[in-house]
Amino acid sequence: PFVAHAPPPPYNLLSTVHVGLFSALYLHFHLCVPLSPPLPLQTVQSHKPHFLAVHCQEVGGKNYEASMSHVDSFVKELLSSDAMREYSRARVYLDENYKSQEHFTALGSFYFIHESLKNIHQFDFKAKKFKKVVGKETYSETLESTPSLEKEKFPQDYFPECKWSRKGFIRTRWALADCAFDLVNIHLFHDASNLVAWEKSPSVYSGTRQKALGYALDRITDQRHEKLPYFVFGDFNFRLDSKQVIESLCSTAAMQTVRAADTNEVDKLIFRESDNDRKVVLQLEKKLFNYVYQDVFRENNGTSLLQYDKELSVFKDRLHELEISFPPSYPYSEDSSQGKQYMNTRCPAWCDRILLSPSARELVLKPENEEKSIVYDNIGPNVCMGDHKPVFLSFRITAGAGKPNANKHKCCVVQ
């Protein structure tokens, strides 16, 4: 989810003298799960964005065939809620067509425009021109024919372990306050097995995500349309380097390999302390990561483990990220009484991110912006919100900040 506000003067935002605000909010939650308490809405009310973008993955939840029917009522309730009453225009894109496995991505992108933002346009990719945004509209089912977005599912051979993976991306393009930009909702491939992920550094899954992300970036920067600043946010499924992090966490432990009797394949790895009665430190199976000292992922926001978060480094010239100051966003317990507890299924990692192109970073980090006007954080750190903890980015842009680009990019000029 992403929030962006950029009203023209004389709007005074967040009780400061700054004129114009562009803020982004990324939320990752299952739409079939009631949001109570409504922490994402509280975040919106706290930051008061004029343009709000929310990117969701796994629309309908894990059991989407049974739960998809709840999505429409959720959207209607959200659009009519008191918290959103000042957002007079909205665009909602929901990929709900799960019967079309070759196209289904389960992505959901929500965009809300505050009533005080007078002039905002959205790009029509078929007509290749911007059109003024009026009213509230919801699109679902076959998004492939919707001209106000581009949607792609990653090629099936990118992730052969899963016959019908739902991974892909949705791109929309916006223009406000003389500034145009792309917003990309993305969902990359997960780790299918902890045992496979641990085999080498970097893991085979890291390479698959790298290939898919490169595919998406190449697609949104190709020659079909003018190149613009872009924001990519969603569930990247970035993981810590499994081999390196396990070797660090279990540096003084001895490893025992347990093989399946029928196939002789590795079934589990057990790491025991050399002394201390050979206490089990970590038990690793295909879908089990049971580490006894889980606090290491929460203390100081898990900062000591960021050195093993390496997947973004391959794209250092194409994507930037603000400093991470929140704990790993996945996999949290889905027990409502354990808001801070991780599930023992995967090594906790910063899967959910908000990334910026170099030109988008310049917009966010303009000299006239005060540091305190930029917030990159998670939502509900102590509250259960599903297995992913929502992440948001809020920031400002002075109205007219994009004007220098108008001479280079015709699509930055809105009539």
C-alpha positions as CSV (number, residue, x, y, z in Angstrom):
1,P,0.0,0.0,0.0
2,F,1.2,3.4,-0.8
3,V,0.1,6.9,0.1
4,A,0.9,10.0,-1.9
5,H,-0.2,13.5,-1.3
6,A,0.8,16.5,-3.5
7,P,-1.8,19.2,-3.2
8,P,-1.0,22.6,-4.7
9,P,-0.6,25.7,-2.5
10,P,-1.8,26.8,-0.1
11,Y,-2.4,23.5,1.6
12,N,-0.7,23.1,4.9
13,L,-0.1,19.4,5.7
14,L,0.6,17.6,8.9
15,S,0.5,20.8,10.8
16,T,3.7,22.1,9.3
17,V,4.5,24.9,6.9
18,H,5.4,22.6,4.1
19,V,3.4,23.0,1.0
20,G,2.5,19.8,-0.7
21,L,2.8,16.2,0.5
22,F,3.4,13.0,-1.3
23,S,3.2,10.0,1.0
24,A,3.3,6.3,0.3
25,L,1.8,3.5,2.4
26,Y,2.4,-0.1,1.7
27,L,0.0,-2.6,3.4
28,H,0.2,-6.4,3.1
29,F,-2.9,-8.1,4.5
30,H,-5.5,-10.7,3.5
31,L,-8.7,-9.0,2.4
32,C,-10.8,-11.8,3.9
33,V,-9.5,-11.0,7.4
34,P,-11.5,-8.4,9.3
35,L,-9.2,-5.6,10.3
36,S,-10.1,-5.0,14.0
37,P,-8.8,-2.8,15.4
38,P,-8.5,-0.9,12.1
39,L,-4.9,0.0,12.4
40,P,-4.3,0.7,8.7
41,L,-7.1,3.3,8.9
42,Q,-5.6,4.8,12.0
43,T,-2.3,5.2,10.2
44,V,-4.1,7.0,7.4
45,Q,-5.8,9.3,9.9
46,S,-2.4,10.0,11.6
47,H,-0.6,11.0,8.4
48,K,-3.5,12.5,6.6
49,P,-2.3,11.8,3.1
50,H,-3.9,13.6,0.1
51,F,-3.0,10.7,-2.2
52,L,-3.1,7.2,-0.7
53,A,-2.0,4.0,-2.4
54,V,-2.5,0.6,-0.9
55,H,-1.0,-2.5,-2.4
56,C,-2.2,-6.0,-1.3
57,Q,-1.2,-9.5,-2.3
58,E,-3.2,-12.7,-1.9
59,V,-6.6,-11.0,-2.3
60,G,-9.1,-13.3,-0.8
61,G,-6.5,-14.9,1.5
62,K,-4.9,-18.3,1.3
63,N,-8.3,-20.0,0.8
64,Y,-9.3,-17.6,-1.9
65,E,-11.8,-19.8,-3.6
66,A,-13.9,-19.9,-0.4
67,S,-13.1,-16.4,0.8
68,M,-13.2,-14.3,-2.4
69,S,-16.9,-13.6,-1.9
70,H,-16.0,-11.5,1.2
71,V,-13.7,-9.2,-0.8
72,D,-16.4,-7.1,-2.5
73,S,-18.2,-6.4,0.8
74,F,-14.9,-5.4,2.4
75,V,-14.2,-2.9,-0.4
76,K,-17.7,-1.4,-0.2
77,E,-17.3,-1.0,3.5
78,L,-13.9,0.6,3.1
79,L,-15.1,3.1,0.5
80,S,-18.0,4.2,2.6
81,S,-16.2,4.2,6.0
82,D,-16.1,7.4,8.1
83,A,-12.3,7.2,8.0
84,M,-12.3,7.5,4.2
85,R,-15.2,10.0,3.8
86,E,-12.8,12.8,2.8
87,Y,-11.5,10.8,-0.1
88,S,-13.9,11.8,-2.9
89,R,-12.2,9.8,-5.6
90,A,-10.9,6.2,-5.7
91,R,-9.7,3.5,-8.0
92,V,-9.7,-0.1,-6.9
93,Y,-8.2,-2.9,-8.9
94,L,-8.8,-6.5,-7.7
95,D,-7.6,-9.6,-9.5
96,E,-10.3,-12.0,-8.4
97,N,-10.5,-14.2,-11.4
98,Y,-9.1,-17.3,-9.8
99,K,-10.7,-19.6,-12.4
100,S,-8.2,-18.2,-15.0
101,Q,-5.1,-19.8,-13.6
102,E,-2.9,-18.5,-16.5
103,H,-3.7,-14.9,-15.6
104,F,-4.7,-14.9,-11.8
105,T,-2.2,-13.0,-9.6
106,A,-4.5,-12.3,-6.5
107,L,-3.1,-8.7,-6.5
108,G,-5.2,-5.8,-5.2
109,S,-4.3,-2.1,-5.7
110,F,-6.3,0.7,-4.0
111,Y,-5.8,4.4,-4.7
112,F,-7.7,7.1,-2.8
113,I,-7.6,10.9,-3.5
114,H,-8.5,13.5,-0.9
115,E,-11.2,16.0,-1.7
116,S,-8.7,18.9,-1.4
117,L,-6.5,17.5,-4.2
118,K,-8.1,19.3,-7.2
119,N,-6.0,18.1,-10.1
120,I,-5.0,14.5,-10.5
121,H,-4.8,12.4,-13.7
122,Q,-4.3,8.7,-14.4
123,F,-2.6,7.3,-17.5
124,D,-4.5,5.3,-20.1
125,F,-2.0,2.8,-21.4
126,K,-4.0,2.1,-24.5
127,A,-4.8,5.7,-25.5
128,K,-1.3,6.7,-24.3
129,K,-2.6,9.9,-22.5
130,F,-3.6,11.1,-19.1
131,K,-7.2,11.4,-18.1
132,K,-8.7,13.3,-15.2
133,V,-9.7,11.1,-12.2
134,V,-13.4,11.6,-11.2
135,G,-15.6,9.6,-8.9
136,K,-15.0,6.1,-7.4
137,E,-14.5,3.1,-9.6
138,T,-13.8,-0.6,-8.9
139,Y,-12.4,-3.0,-11.4
140,S,-12.1,-6.8,-10.9
141,E,-12.2,-10.1,-12.8
142,T,-10.4,-9.6,-16.2
143,L,-8.0,-6.7,-15.4
144,E,-6.1,-7.6,-18.6
145,S,-8.6,-5.5,-20.6
146,T,-8.5,-2.5,-18.2
147,P,-6.7,0.4,-20.0
148,S,-5.7,2.2,-16.8
149,L,-3.2,-0.5,-15.7
150,E,-0.7,-3.0,-17.0
151,K,-0.8,-6.4,-15.4
152,E,1.6,-9.3,-15.9
153,K,2.0,-12.7,-14.4
154,F,5.6,-14.0,-14.3
155,P,6.3,-16.8,-16.8
156,Q,5.4,-20.2,-15.4
157,D,8.9,-21.6,-16.0
158,Y,10.3,-19.1,-13.6
159,F,9.1,-21.2,-10.7
160,P,8.5,-24.8,-11.8
161,E,8.0,-26.0,-8.2
162,C,4.6,-24.4,-8.3
163,K,2.4,-25.3,-11.3
164,W,0.1,-22.3,-10.9
165,S,2.0,-19.7,-9.0
166,R,0.1,-16.4,-8.5
167,K,3.2,-14.2,-8.7
168,G,3.2,-11.1,-10.9
169,F,2.8,-7.3,-10.9
170,I,0.4,-4.5,-11.6
171,R,1.5,-1.1,-12.8
172,T,-0.4,2.2,-12.8
173,R,0.7,5.7,-13.8
174,W,-0.3,9.0,-12.1
175,A,0.2,12.7,-12.5
176,L,-0.4,15.3,-9.8
177,A,1.1,18.6,-8.9
178,D,3.2,18.7,-12.1
179,C,4.8,15.4,-11.2
180,A,4.2,12.1,-12.9
181,F,5.2,8.6,-11.6
182,D,4.5,4.9,-11.8
183,L,3.3,2.7,-8.9
184,V,4.0,-1.0,-9.2
185,N,2.4,-3.6,-7.0
186,I,4.6,-6.7,-7.0
187,H,4.6,-10.2,-5.6
188,L,7.8,-12.3,-6.0
189,F,8.4,-16.0,-5.5
190,H,8.7,-17.5,-2.1
191,D,11.1,-20.1,-0.7
192,A,9.5,-23.5,-1.3
193,S,11.8,-25.4,1.1
194,N,14.0,-24.3,4.0
195,L,16.3,-27.3,3.3
196,V,16.8,-26.2,-0.3
197,A,17.3,-22.6,0.7
198,W,20.1,-23.6,3.0
199,E,22.1,-25.6,0.5
200,K,24.1,-22.8,-1.0
201,S,24.7,-19.0,-0.8
202,P,22.9,-17.3,-2.3
203,S,20.0,-19.7,-2.5
204,V,18.4,-20.9,-5.7
205,Y,15.2,-19.0,-4.7
206,S,17.2,-15.8,-4.4
207,G,18.2,-16.3,-8.1
208,T,14.6,-16.9,-9.1
209,R,13.4,-13.6,-7.4
210,Q,16.3,-11.7,-9.0
211,K,15.2,-13.0,-12.4
212,A,11.5,-12.0,-11.8
213,L,12.3,-8.6,-10.4
214,G,14.6,-7.9,-13.3
215,Y,11.8,-8.9,-15.7
216,A,9.4,-6.5,-14.0
217,L,11.9,-3.6,-14.0
218,D,12.8,-4.1,-17.7
219,R,9.1,-4.1,-18.5
220,I,8.3,-0.8,-16.8
221,T,11.3,0.9,-18.2
222,D,11.1,-0.3,-21.8
223,Q,10.5,1.9,-24.8
224,R,6.7,1.6,-25.0
225,H,6.1,4.6,-22.8
226,E,8.0,7.6,-21.4
227,K,10.3,6.7,-18.5
228,L,9.2,8.1,-15.2
229,P,10.1,7.9,-11.6
230,Y,8.7,4.7,-10.2
231,F,7.8,3.2,-6.8
232,V,7.8,-0.6,-6.5
233,F,6.2,-2.0,-3.3
234,G,4.6,-5.3,-2.3
235,D,5.7,-8.7,-1.1
236,F,9.2,-9.2,-2.6
237,N,9.7,-12.4,-0.5
238,F,13.3,-11.3,0.0
239,R,14.9,-13.7,2.5
240,L,18.0,-13.6,4.6
241,D,20.9,-15.6,3.2
242,S,19.9,-18.9,4.8
243,K,23.3,-20.6,4.7
244,Q,25.1,-17.6,6.2
245,V,22.5,-16.7,8.8
246,I,22.2,-20.3,10.0
247,E,26.0,-20.7,10.2
248,S,26.1,-17.5,12.3
249,L,23.2,-18.4,14.6
250,C,24.5,-21.9,15.1
251,S,28.3,-21.2,15.0
252,T,29.0,-23.3,18.1
253,A,26.5,-26.0,17.4
254,A,27.0,-29.5,15.9
255,M,24.7,-30.5,13.0
256,Q,22.9,-33.8,12.8
257,T,21.3,-34.9,9.5
258,V,18.2,-37.0,9.5
259,R,17.3,-38.8,6.3
260,A,14.0,-40.3,5.1
261,A,14.0,-44.0,5.4
262,D,12.4,-44.7,2.0
263,T,14.2,-42.1,-0.2
264,N,17.4,-41.4,1.8
265,E,16.8,-37.7,1.1
266,V,17.5,-35.1,3.9
267,D,14.4,-34.9,6.0
268,K,15.6,-32.5,8.7
269,L,18.7,-30.9,10.2
270,I,19.2,-30.6,13.9
271,F,21.7,-28.2,15.4
272,R,22.8,-29.0,19.0
273,E,25.0,-27.0,21.3
274,S,28.3,-28.7,22.0
275,D,27.8,-28.4,25.7
276,N,24.8,-27.3,27.8
277,D,23.5,-30.9,27.7
278,R,23.5,-30.8,23.8
279,K,20.5,-28.5,23.8
280,V,18.8,-28.2,20.4
281,V,19.3,-24.7,19.0
282,L,17.7,-25.1,15.6
283,Q,15.6,-27.7,13.9
284,L,15.2,-27.2,10.2
285,E,12.8,-29.0,7.9
286,K,11.1,-28.2,4.6
287,K,8.6,-25.9,6.3
288,L,10.0,-25.7,9.8
289,F,12.5,-23.2,11.1
290,N,12.4,-23.7,14.9
291,Y,15.2,-21.5,16.4
292,V,15.2,-21.5,20.2
293,Y,16.4,-17.9,20.7
294,Q,13.7,-16.1,18.6
295,D,14.3,-12.8,20.4
296,V,17.3,-12.1,18.1
297,F,14.8,-11.3,15.4
298,R,13.0,-8.7,17.6
299,E,15.8,-7.1,19.7
300,N,16.9,-3.8,18.2
301,N,14.5,-4.5,15.3
302,G,16.7,-7.4,14.2
303,T,19.3,-4.9,13.0
304,S,22.2,-7.4,13.6
305,L,20.7,-9.6,10.9
306,L,20.4,-7.0,8.2
307,Q,23.9,-7.9,7.0
308,Y,22.4,-11.2,5.7
309,D,19.6,-9.3,3.8
310,K,21.4,-9.1,0.4
311,E,18.9,-9.6,-2.3
312,L,18.4,-5.9,-3.1
313,S,22.2,-5.4,-3.6
314,V,22.0,-6.8,-7.1
315,F,19.7,-3.9,-8.0
316,K,21.6,-1.1,-6.2
317,D,21.8,1.0,-9.4
318,R,18.1,0.6,-10.2
319,L,16.3,0.5,-6.8
320,H,16.8,2.4,-3.5
321,E,15.3,1.9,-0.1
322,L,15.2,4.1,3.0
323,E,16.8,2.8,6.2
324,I,14.9,-0.2,7.7
325,S,14.0,0.5,11.3
326,F,11.4,-2.2,11.9
327,P,11.7,-6.0,12.6
328,P,11.4,-8.6,9.9
329,S,7.9,-8.4,8.4
330,Y,7.3,-12.2,8.0
331,P,6.2,-14.8,9.2
332,Y,4.2,-13.6,12.1
333,S,1.9,-15.9,14.2
334,E,-1.7,-15.8,13.1
335,D,-2.8,-16.4,16.7
336,S,-4.6,-13.1,17.7
337,S,-3.0,-13.2,21.2
338,Q,0.6,-13.3,19.8
339,G,1.1,-10.1,17.9
340,K,4.9,-10.0,18.2
341,Q,5.6,-13.8,17.9
342,Y,7.0,-15.3,14.7
343,M,5.8,-18.6,13.4
344,N,8.3,-21.4,13.4
345,T,7.9,-22.0,9.6
346,R,10.5,-19.8,8.0
347,C,13.5,-17.7,9.1
348,P,12.0,-14.3,9.8
349,A,12.9,-11.8,7.0
350,W,12.0,-8.4,5.6
351,C,9.7,-9.7,2.8
352,D,7.6,-6.5,2.5
353,R,9.4,-3.5,1.2
354,I,8.9,-0.1,-0.5
355,L,11.6,0.5,-3.1
356,L,12.2,3.6,-5.3
357,S,13.9,4.3,-8.6
358,P,16.8,6.8,-8.4
359,S,14.6,9.5,-9.8
360,A,11.8,8.7,-7.4
361,R,14.4,8.9,-4.5
362,E,15.3,12.4,-5.6
363,L,11.7,13.4,-5.4
364,V,11.4,12.0,-1.9
365,L,14.7,13.3,-0.5
366,K,14.6,16.8,-1.9
367,P,16.7,19.2,0.2
368,E,13.7,21.3,1.3
369,N,12.2,18.2,3.0
370,E,12.7,17.9,6.7
371,E,13.9,14.4,7.7
372,K,11.0,14.0,10.1
373,S,8.6,14.3,7.2
374,I,9.7,10.9,5.9
375,V,8.5,7.8,7.8
376,Y,9.3,4.2,6.8
377,D,7.8,1.8,9.4
378,N,5.5,-1.1,10.0
379,I,1.9,-1.0,11.3
380,G,0.7,-2.7,14.5
381,P,4.0,-4.0,15.8
382,N,2.3,-5.6,18.8
383,V,-1.0,-6.6,17.2
384,C,-1.8,-9.7,15.1
385,M,-2.5,-8.7,11.5
386,G,-1.8,-11.9,9.7
387,D,1.4,-13.6,8.8
388,H,2.8,-10.4,7.2
389,K,3.2,-7.2,9.2
390,P,2.0,-4.2,7.0
391,V,4.7,-1.7,6.0
392,F,4.2,2.0,5.0
393,L,6.1,4.9,3.7
394,S,4.9,8.5,4.2
395,F,6.8,11.4,2.6
396,R,6.4,14.9,1.2
397,I,7.0,16.6,-2.1
398,T,6.8,20.3,-2.6
399,A,4.1,21.1,-5.1
400,G,5.7,21.6,-8.5
401,A,8.7,19.5,-7.7
402,G,8.4,17.6,-10.9
403,K,8.3,20.6,-13.2
404,P,12.0,20.3,-14.3
405,N,11.1,16.9,-15.8
406,A,8.2,18.4,-17.8
407,N,10.7,19.6,-20.4
408,K,12.1,16.1,-20.9
409,H,8.9,14.0,-20.5
410,K,5.8,15.0,-22.4
411,C,3.8,12.7,-20.2
412,C,4.7,14.9,-17.2
413,V,2.7,17.7,-18.8
414,V,-0.9,17.5,-17.9
415,Q,-3.4,19.7,-19.8
